[in-house]
Amino acid sequence: MSEAPASAAQPTKKSMDAIMALCKRRGFIYQASEIYGGINGFWDYGPLGAQLKKNLRDAWWQDMILNPCWGRKGPNGSRVRCVPLETCIIQHPKVWEASGHVGGFNDPMVDCKESKGRYRYDHVQVFVPETGDAGDKPVFAYVGDQPSEAKQRKKAEKLFGVIKSVALSSIPQPWARVIGPDAEKPGTLTEPRMFNLMFDTIPGAIRDEANKAYLRPETAQGVFVNFKNVVDTTRVKLPFGIGNTGRSFRNEVTPRNFTFRSREFEQAELEFFCHPDESVEWYKFWRDFRMDWWKAIGLAGENLILREHDKDELSHYSQGTSDVEYRFPFTAPGFGELEGIAHRGNYDLTQHENTSRTKLKYFDAERGELLPNGSRKGEWYIPHCIEPAAGLDRGALALICEGYTRDESRPSPEFLKLHPRVAPIKAAVFPLVAKDGMPEVGEKLYDELFAKFGNRGFIEFDEKQSIGKRYARMDEAGCPFCFTIDGDTLTNQTVTVRDRDSGQQERIGIDKVSGFLGEKLG
């Protein structure tokens, strides 16, 4: 298992403002409803962003469902088996009662009567003197990784000199001396109150509390409530996984950091069911594979770690949880969660069995007492579940942040080093000039590449502006290879191939272009 090296040199911090500007300029990500001023916590994906996320989703689907784990053998010595599922955003309300979301999916919040801000109670810290008590002087509250932190720190140091940070919960109420994170006057924070993170809605014609339903806060529960259906209607046998991708919704109180913490987001989750005795080994297997997977699509390096949760972080039903974490520009030098791999035990199936009164135990004919005829008696049990749960929006953001590169020696210094598998534009074909038969040759090559690779991303054809500007445009979009048709192409049937990352160029036969690109895309 990988861990962050204790003394590793910190990488050069990238500008999140520059990354967001590039995302807007090149059509990766837009603010939702931007012409109306936007809506906090919601983001739309432009043409390149939509294709980038689709490529990421397709890579997950291929490597988790169609060809799980690249054909690796599992702890039981057999190939990993998984099947897909697609479940509704709105499920029966009792699904969320059984899962614990209705009763337990709450965060304690405090409001500020001056700034109208709302903050998670357990996230608010207070700057106080390093030694002694503040007396009747005000103390300064902040939320980490927010602009208020630096502002409040400066005020506290001016008043107290040497300061320390403590949790707001350690300050006796009422908080008459506490200045809220975005306030100017003390005593404006309210007492904590519980805030449910689920969006509710009312399907049907009668709009009353009895008909209330919820937008799902995760895709996983749709898998658990269909476990019996999948077992009864397919030929899968344990151990096996059920994969599901789709939109989820959480009424985040303070959505922030671009698409990292949003109110609408997309998940890619696998629920892998196995015998309890094998569950720990399967947990380790999936933990390690998911780390390898993120490395393989472009996140290999010091910005990616695998962090095992401490025991006091685990849910009461979990025997282990690990997070694949990425060092985003807004978390540096720390890391932010990209994916969680959780050993969920048999908690979810047990909860749904008890609530629905539907038998969700699995009959395993290959286990149990050995009978005289050589067969097994069989065994009934509720399977344990290992859950690798990834955020596709966070994954796309991590790929963009990792790929964002500045090289001041290049004519256009910004470019995206996206892995060819996820790059939205796979290749570009450029006639050097729009005459002398070059556009016609270029269009023929474009048609060939489009026919072969157009189902995996965009193939661009562009004959306008200088070749340098066209290269720069493709660099910013993350296109890995450009093929240029020039005068030599017309005489010796070769083209210039330009590599995005190095800027190096080489010549290959025009009849070799398709094979070259296929090999690079994998």
C-alpha positions as CSV (number, residue, x, y, z in Angstrom):
1,M,0.0,0.0,0.0
2,S,1.4,3.4,-1.0
3,E,1.7,6.2,1.5
4,A,2.8,9.8,1.4
5,P,6.6,10.0,1.9
6,A,7.3,11.8,5.1
7,S,10.0,14.0,3.7
8,A,9.1,14.2,0.0
9,A,9.7,17.5,-1.7
10,Q,6.4,19.3,-2.4
11,P,5.6,19.8,-6.1
12,T,5.2,23.2,-7.5
13,K,1.8,24.5,-6.6
14,K,-0.5,25.0,-9.6
15,S,-2.9,28.0,-9.9
16,M,-6.5,26.9,-9.5
17,D,-7.6,30.2,-11.0
18,A,-5.5,29.4,-14.1
19,I,-6.9,25.9,-14.3
20,M,-10.5,27.2,-14.0
21,A,-9.8,29.8,-16.7
22,L,-8.5,27.1,-19.0
23,C,-11.6,24.9,-18.3
24,K,-13.9,27.8,-19.3
25,R,-11.8,29.0,-22.3
26,R,-11.5,25.5,-23.9
27,G,-15.0,24.3,-23.1
28,F,-14.3,21.8,-20.3
29,I,-16.5,23.1,-17.5
30,Y,-19.0,26.0,-17.2
31,Q,-20.9,27.4,-14.2
32,A,-24.5,26.0,-14.4
33,S,-27.1,28.7,-15.5
34,E,-24.2,31.1,-16.0
35,I,-26.3,33.7,-18.0
36,Y,-28.6,34.0,-14.9
37,G,-25.7,34.5,-12.5
38,G,-25.1,30.8,-11.9
39,I,-26.3,28.5,-9.1
40,N,-23.9,27.6,-6.3
41,G,-22.8,23.9,-6.2
42,F,-23.8,23.0,-9.7
43,W,-21.6,22.8,-12.8
44,D,-22.1,22.0,-16.5
45,Y,-19.6,20.2,-18.7
46,G,-18.8,21.7,-22.1
47,P,-18.0,19.7,-25.2
48,L,-14.5,18.7,-24.2
49,G,-15.4,18.2,-20.5
50,A,-18.4,16.0,-21.4
51,Q,-16.2,13.8,-23.6
52,L,-13.4,13.7,-21.0
53,K,-15.8,12.5,-18.3
54,K,-17.4,10.0,-20.7
55,N,-14.0,8.6,-21.5
56,L,-13.3,8.3,-17.8
57,R,-16.6,6.6,-17.3
58,D,-16.1,4.3,-20.2
59,A,-12.6,3.4,-18.9
60,W,-14.1,2.5,-15.5
61,W,-16.9,0.5,-17.1
62,Q,-14.4,-1.4,-19.3
63,D,-12.0,-2.2,-16.4
64,M,-14.6,-2.8,-13.7
65,I,-17.5,-4.4,-15.5
66,L,-16.6,-5.8,-19.0
67,N,-13.0,-6.9,-18.2
68,P,-12.8,-6.5,-14.5
69,C,-9.3,-5.8,-13.1
70,W,-7.7,-6.3,-16.6
71,G,-8.2,-10.1,-16.3
72,R,-6.4,-10.4,-13.0
73,K,-7.2,-13.4,-10.8
74,G,-8.8,-12.7,-7.5
75,P,-7.8,-14.1,-4.1
76,N,-9.9,-17.2,-4.8
77,G,-7.7,-17.9,-7.9
78,S,-10.5,-17.2,-10.4
79,R,-11.2,-14.3,-12.8
80,V,-13.2,-11.5,-11.2
81,R,-16.8,-11.4,-12.3
82,C,-19.0,-8.3,-12.4
83,V,-22.3,-7.3,-13.9
84,P,-23.9,-3.9,-14.6
85,L,-27.0,-2.2,-13.2
86,E,-28.7,1.1,-13.7
87,T,-31.0,2.3,-11.0
88,C,-33.3,5.2,-10.5
89,I,-32.4,8.5,-8.8
90,I,-35.7,8.3,-6.8
91,Q,-36.2,5.1,-4.8
92,H,-38.8,4.2,-2.2
93,P,-38.3,6.4,0.9
94,K,-37.9,3.3,3.0
95,V,-34.7,2.5,1.1
96,W,-33.1,5.6,2.8
97,E,-34.7,4.8,6.2
98,A,-33.2,1.3,6.1
99,S,-29.8,2.6,5.0
100,G,-29.7,5.1,7.8
101,H,-29.6,8.2,5.6
102,V,-33.0,9.6,6.8
103,G,-32.1,9.4,10.5
104,G,-28.3,9.7,10.3
105,F,-27.4,11.7,7.2
106,N,-27.3,15.0,9.1
107,D,-24.6,17.5,10.0
108,P,-24.7,19.9,12.9
109,M,-24.7,23.5,11.4
110,V,-24.2,26.9,12.8
111,D,-25.6,30.1,11.1
112,C,-24.2,33.6,11.2
113,K,-26.9,36.2,11.7
114,E,-24.6,38.9,10.3
115,S,-23.1,37.4,7.1
116,K,-25.9,34.8,6.6
117,G,-23.2,32.2,6.2
118,R,-23.8,28.6,7.2
119,Y,-21.0,26.3,8.5
120,R,-20.6,22.8,9.7
121,Y,-20.2,23.0,13.5
122,D,-17.4,20.4,13.5
123,H,-15.5,22.3,10.8
124,V,-15.4,25.6,12.6
125,Q,-12.1,26.4,14.4
126,V,-11.3,29.4,16.6
127,F,-8.0,31.3,17.1
128,V,-7.2,31.9,20.7
129,P,-4.0,33.0,22.6
130,E,-1.3,30.3,22.8
131,T,-1.3,30.6,26.6
132,G,-3.9,31.9,29.0
133,D,-7.4,32.9,28.3
134,A,-8.7,35.5,25.9
135,G,-10.6,37.1,28.8
136,D,-13.3,39.4,27.5
137,K,-11.5,39.9,24.2
138,P,-13.1,38.5,21.0
139,V,-11.9,35.3,19.4
140,F,-11.9,34.6,15.7
141,A,-13.6,31.7,14.0
142,Y,-12.7,30.3,10.6
143,V,-13.2,27.3,8.4
144,G,-10.1,25.6,7.0
145,D,-9.1,26.1,3.3
146,Q,-11.4,29.1,3.1
147,P,-10.4,32.8,2.6
148,S,-11.6,33.5,6.1
149,E,-8.8,31.5,7.6
150,A,-6.0,33.9,6.6
151,K,-8.1,36.9,7.4
152,Q,-9.0,35.7,10.8
153,R,-5.5,34.6,11.6
154,K,-4.1,38.0,10.8
155,K,-6.7,39.6,13.2
156,A,-5.9,37.1,16.0
157,E,-2.2,37.6,15.7
158,K,-2.5,41.3,15.9
159,L,-4.6,41.0,19.1
160,F,-2.9,38.1,20.9
161,G,0.5,37.7,19.3
162,V,1.2,34.0,19.5
163,I,-2.0,32.1,18.8
164,K,-3.3,28.5,18.6
165,S,-6.4,26.9,17.0
166,V,-9.1,25.0,18.9
167,A,-12.5,23.7,17.9
168,L,-15.5,25.9,18.3
169,S,-17.1,23.1,20.3
170,S,-14.5,23.7,23.0
171,I,-15.6,27.2,23.6
172,P,-18.4,27.5,26.2
173,Q,-21.8,28.7,24.9
174,P,-23.2,31.3,24.5
175,W,-20.5,32.5,22.0
176,A,-20.8,36.2,22.9
177,R,-17.1,36.8,22.1
178,V,-16.8,34.7,18.9
179,I,-16.5,36.6,15.6
180,G,-17.9,34.4,12.8
181,P,-15.7,33.4,9.8
182,D,-17.2,36.1,7.6
183,A,-18.5,38.5,10.2
184,E,-17.2,41.8,11.7
185,K,-19.1,41.7,15.0
186,P,-19.0,39.1,17.8
187,G,-22.0,37.1,19.1
188,T,-23.6,36.4,15.7
189,L,-23.3,32.6,15.6
190,T,-26.4,30.6,16.4
191,E,-26.4,27.4,18.4
192,P,-25.8,24.2,16.3
193,R,-28.8,22.5,14.7
194,M,-29.0,19.4,12.6
195,F,-29.2,19.8,8.8
196,N,-30.2,16.9,6.5
197,L,-28.1,16.6,3.4
198,M,-30.7,14.9,1.2
199,F,-32.8,16.7,-1.3
200,D,-36.4,15.8,-1.0
201,T,-39.1,15.9,-3.6
202,I,-42.8,14.9,-3.9
203,P,-43.7,12.6,-6.9
204,G,-47.3,12.4,-7.9
205,A,-50.2,14.8,-7.8
206,I,-50.8,15.1,-4.1
207,R,-48.1,17.3,-2.5
208,D,-48.0,16.4,1.1
209,E,-45.5,15.1,3.6
210,A,-46.9,11.5,3.3
211,N,-45.7,11.4,-0.3
212,K,-42.2,12.8,0.2
213,A,-39.3,11.0,-1.5
214,Y,-35.6,11.8,-1.9
215,L,-33.1,12.3,-4.6
216,R,-30.5,9.6,-3.9
217,P,-27.4,10.7,-2.0
218,E,-25.4,7.7,-3.4
219,T,-25.9,5.0,-6.1
220,A,-25.0,2.1,-3.8
221,Q,-28.4,1.5,-2.2
222,G,-30.0,0.9,-5.6
223,V,-27.6,-2.1,-6.0
224,F,-28.4,-3.5,-2.5
225,V,-32.1,-3.5,-3.0
226,N,-31.7,-5.2,-6.4
227,F,-29.3,-7.9,-5.1
228,K,-31.9,-10.6,-5.0
229,N,-33.2,-9.7,-8.5
230,V,-29.7,-10.0,-10.0
231,V,-29.1,-13.3,-8.3
232,D,-32.4,-14.7,-9.4
233,T,-32.3,-13.5,-13.0
234,T,-28.6,-14.1,-13.9
235,R,-26.2,-17.0,-13.6
236,V,-23.7,-15.1,-11.4
237,K,-22.3,-16.9,-8.4
238,L,-20.5,-15.5,-5.4
239,P,-18.0,-13.9,-5.4
240,F,-19.2,-11.3,-7.9
241,G,-19.7,-7.5,-8.2
242,I,-22.6,-5.3,-9.3
243,G,-21.5,-2.0,-10.9
244,N,-23.5,1.2,-11.2
245,T,-22.8,4.7,-12.4
246,G,-25.0,7.8,-12.2
247,R,-26.0,11.1,-10.7
248,S,-26.3,11.6,-6.9
249,F,-27.3,14.6,-4.9
250,R,-26.2,16.0,-1.6
251,N,-27.4,19.3,-0.2
252,E,-23.9,20.5,0.7
253,V,-24.0,23.4,3.0
254,T,-20.8,25.0,1.6
255,P,-20.1,23.6,-1.9
256,R,-16.6,24.8,-2.8
257,N,-13.3,24.1,-4.7
258,F,-14.8,24.1,-8.2
259,T,-16.3,20.7,-8.9
260,F,-14.7,19.0,-6.0
261,R,-17.6,19.5,-3.6
262,S,-20.9,19.9,-5.6
263,R,-24.5,19.4,-4.9
264,E,-25.0,17.3,-8.0
265,F,-22.3,14.8,-8.9
266,E,-21.7,11.5,-10.7
267,Q,-20.5,8.4,-9.1
268,A,-19.0,5.1,-10.3
269,E,-19.5,2.4,-7.6
270,L,-19.1,-1.3,-7.4
271,E,-20.6,-3.5,-4.7
272,F,-18.6,-6.7,-4.6
273,F,-20.3,-9.5,-2.7
274,C,-18.3,-12.4,-1.2
275,H,-18.3,-14.9,1.6
276,P,-17.5,-13.4,5.0
277,D,-14.4,-15.6,5.4
278,E,-12.9,-14.2,2.2
279,S,-13.9,-10.6,2.6
280,V,-10.7,-9.2,4.1
281,E,-8.6,-10.6,1.2
282,W,-11.1,-9.2,-1.3
283,Y,-10.9,-5.8,0.4
284,K,-7.1,-5.8,0.1
285,F,-7.4,-6.9,-3.6
286,W,-9.8,-4.1,-4.5
287,R,-7.9,-1.5,-2.5
288,D,-4.7,-2.2,-4.4
289,F,-6.3,-2.5,-7.8
290,R,-8.1,0.8,-7.6
291,M,-4.8,2.5,-6.7
292,D,-3.2,0.9,-9.7
293,W,-6.1,1.9,-11.9
294,W,-5.9,5.6,-11.2
295,K,-2.1,5.4,-11.8
296,A,-2.7,3.8,-15.2
297,I,-5.0,6.5,-16.5
298,G,-2.7,9.4,-15.8
299,L,-2.3,10.0,-12.0
300,A,0.9,8.1,-11.4
301,G,3.2,10.2,-9.3
302,E,3.7,12.0,-5.9
303,N,0.3,13.6,-6.0
304,L,-1.5,10.3,-5.5
305,I,-1.6,8.3,-2.3
306,L,-3.5,5.4,-0.7
307,R,-4.5,6.1,2.9
308,E,-5.8,3.5,5.2
309,H,-8.3,4.8,7.7
310,D,-7.5,4.7,11.4
311,K,-9.9,2.6,13.6
312,D,-11.5,5.7,15.0
313,E,-12.5,6.8,11.5
314,L,-14.3,3.6,10.6
315,S,-18.0,3.2,10.5
316,H,-19.3,0.9,13.1
317,Y,-20.0,-1.9,10.6
318,S,-16.7,-1.5,8.7
319,Q,-13.7,-3.8,9.0
320,G,-11.5,-1.5,6.9
321,T,-11.6,1.5,4.6
322,S,-9.0,3.1,2.4
323,D,-9.1,6.3,0.4
324,V,-7.3,7.0,-2.9
325,E,-6.4,10.6,-2.3
326,Y,-5.1,13.2,-4.7
327,R,-3.2,16.4,-4.0
328,F,-5.4,19.0,-5.6
329,P,-4.1,22.6,-5.8
330,F,-6.6,23.7,-3.3
331,T,-5.7,21.0,-0.8
332,A,-1.9,21.2,-1.2
333,P,0.2,20.3,0.7
334,G,-2.5,17.9,1.8
335,F,-4.8,15.6,-0.1
336,G,-8.4,15.2,-1.0
337,E,-10.5,12.1,-1.4
338,L,-10.8,10.7,-4.9
339,E,-12.3,7.3,-4.2
340,G,-13.1,5.3,-1.1
341,I,-12.7,1.5,-0.9
342,A,-14.8,0.2,2.1
343,H,-15.4,-3.1,3.7
344,R,-19.1,-2.7,4.5
345,G,-19.6,-6.2,6.0
346,N,-23.2,-7.4,5.6
347,Y,-24.6,-4.2,7.1
348,D,-26.6,-3.0,4.0
349,L,-28.2,-6.3,3.0
350,T,-29.0,-7.0,6.7
351,Q,-30.7,-3.6,7.0
352,H,-32.8,-4.0,3.9
353,E,-33.7,-7.6,4.8
354,N,-34.9,-6.5,8.2
355,T,-36.8,-3.4,6.9
356,S,-38.4,-5.0,3.8
357,R,-39.0,-8.4,5.3
358,T,-37.5,-9.9,2.1
359,K,-35.0,-12.7,2.4
360,L,-31.7,-11.5,1.0
361,K,-29.6,-14.4,2.2
362,Y,-27.6,-16.2,-0.5
363,F,-27.5,-20.0,-0.9
364,D,-24.0,-21.1,-1.8
365,A,-24.2,-24.7,-3.1
366,E,-20.4,-25.0,-3.2
367,R,-20.0,-24.6,0.6
368,G,-21.1,-26.5,3.7
369,E,-20.7,-30.0,4.9
370,L,-19.3,-32.6,2.5
371,L,-22.0,-35.3,1.8
372,P,-21.4,-39.0,1.2
373,N,-22.0,-38.6,-2.5
374,G,-19.2,-36.0,-2.7
375,S,-21.4,-33.0,-3.1
376,R,-21.8,-30.2,-0.6
377,K,-24.8,-29.6,1.7
378,G,-24.7,-25.9,0.9
379,E,-24.7,-22.8,3.1
380,W,-27.1,-19.9,3.6
381,Y,-25.4,-16.6,4.5
382,I,-25.7,-12.8,4.0
383,P,-22.7,-11.9,1.9
384,H,-20.2,-9.3,2.9
385,C,-19.6,-6.4,0.6
386,I,-16.5,-4.6,-0.6
387,E,-17.3,-1.2,-2.1
388,P,-14.9,0.8,-4.4
389,A,-16.8,4.1,-4.8
390,A,-15.3,6.7,-7.1
391,G,-16.4,10.2,-7.9
392,L,-16.3,10.8,-11.7
393,D,-16.4,14.6,-11.3
394,R,-13.5,14.5,-8.8
395,G,-11.7,12.1,-11.1
396,A,-12.1,14.4,-14.1
397,L,-10.9,17.3,-12.0
398,A,-7.9,15.4,-10.8
399,L,-7.0,14.5,-14.4
400,I,-7.2,18.1,-15.4
401,C,-5.2,19.4,-12.4
402,E,-2.5,16.7,-12.9
403,G,-2.4,17.4,-16.7
404,Y,-2.2,21.2,-16.4
405,T,1.3,22.2,-17.3
406,R,3.1,25.5,-17.9
407,D,6.3,25.6,-19.9
408,E,7.4,29.1,-20.5
409,S,9.8,28.0,-23.2
410,R,7.0,27.1,-25.5
411,P,5.2,29.6,-27.8
412,S,2.0,28.8,-25.9
413,P,3.0,27.9,-22.3
414,E,-0.2,26.2,-21.1
415,F,-1.1,22.6,-22.1
416,L,-2.9,19.6,-20.7
417,K,-1.0,16.3,-20.4
418,L,-4.0,14.1,-20.5
419,H,-3.6,10.4,-20.9
420,P,-4.5,9.4,-24.5
421,R,-7.2,7.0,-23.2
422,V,-9.2,9.8,-21.5
423,A,-8.2,12.8,-23.7
424,P,-11.4,14.1,-25.3
425,I,-9.6,14.9,-28.6
426,K,-7.7,11.9,-29.8
427,A,-5.9,13.4,-32.8
428,A,-5.9,16.4,-35.1
429,V,-5.3,16.5,-38.8
430,F,-3.8,19.8,-40.2
431,P,-3.1,20.7,-43.8
432,L,-0.2,23.1,-43.6
433,V,-1.9,25.5,-46.0
434,A,-5.4,25.4,-47.5
435,K,-4.2,24.9,-51.1
436,D,-2.1,22.7,-53.4
437,G,-4.2,19.6,-52.7
438,M,-3.3,19.5,-49.0
439,P,-6.8,19.9,-47.7
440,E,-8.0,17.0,-49.9
441,V,-5.3,14.7,-48.6
442,G,-6.0,15.8,-45.0
443,E,-9.7,15.1,-45.4
444,K,-9.0,11.6,-46.6
445,L,-6.8,10.9,-43.6
446,Y,-9.4,12.5,-41.3
447,D,-12.1,10.3,-42.7
448,E,-9.9,7.2,-42.0
449,L,-9.1,8.2,-38.4
450,F,-12.7,9.2,-37.7
451,A,-14.0,5.9,-39.0
452,K,-11.6,3.9,-36.7
453,F,-11.4,6.1,-33.6
454,G,-14.4,8.5,-33.7
455,N,-16.2,6.3,-31.2
456,R,-13.5,7.0,-28.6
457,G,-13.3,10.8,-28.8
458,F,-13.0,13.7,-31.2
459,I,-10.9,13.7,-34.4
460,E,-10.2,17.3,-35.4
461,F,-9.7,18.8,-38.8
462,D,-8.5,22.4,-39.1
463,E,-7.0,24.3,-42.0
464,K,-7.3,27.9,-40.6
465,Q,-4.7,30.1,-38.9
466,S,-1.0,29.5,-38.5
467,I,0.2,26.0,-37.7
468,G,1.6,27.2,-34.4
469,K,-1.8,28.6,-33.3
470,R,-3.4,25.3,-34.2
471,Y,-0.9,23.3,-32.2
472,A,-1.4,25.6,-29.2
473,R,-5.1,25.2,-29.4
474,M,-4.8,21.4,-29.4
475,D,-2.2,21.5,-26.6
476,E,-4.7,23.4,-24.3
477,A,-7.4,20.9,-25.2
478,G,-5.2,18.0,-24.3
479,C,-4.9,16.4,-27.8
480,P,-2.0,14.0,-27.7
481,F,-1.1,13.9,-31.4
482,C,-1.3,16.2,-34.4
483,F,-0.7,15.0,-38.0
484,T,0.3,17.7,-40.5
485,I,0.0,17.4,-44.2
486,D,2.7,19.4,-46.0
487,G,4.4,19.6,-49.4
488,D,6.5,16.5,-48.7
489,T,3.3,14.5,-48.1
490,L,2.3,15.1,-51.7
491,T,5.6,13.8,-53.0
492,N,6.6,11.0,-50.6
493,Q,3.4,10.1,-48.8
494,T,4.7,11.0,-45.3
495,V,3.2,13.3,-42.6
496,T,4.6,15.1,-39.6
497,V,3.5,13.7,-36.2
498,R,3.8,16.2,-33.4
499,D,3.8,14.9,-29.8
500,R,1.9,17.2,-27.4
501,D,4.0,16.6,-24.3
502,S,7.5,17.0,-25.8
503,G,6.7,19.2,-28.8
504,Q,8.9,16.8,-30.8
505,Q,8.1,16.0,-34.4
506,E,8.8,13.0,-36.6
507,R,7.7,11.8,-40.0
508,I,5.9,8.6,-40.7
509,G,4.1,7.2,-43.7
510,I,0.6,8.4,-44.1
511,D,-0.5,4.7,-44.4
512,K,1.1,4.2,-40.9
513,V,-0.9,6.9,-39.1
514,S,-3.9,4.7,-38.2
515,G,-1.7,2.0,-36.7
516,F,0.5,4.5,-34.9
517,L,-2.5,6.2,-33.3
518,G,-4.2,2.9,-32.4
519,E,-1.0,1.8,-30.6
520,K,-0.7,5.0,-28.6
521,L,-4.4,5.1,-27.6
522,G,-4.2,1.5,-26.3
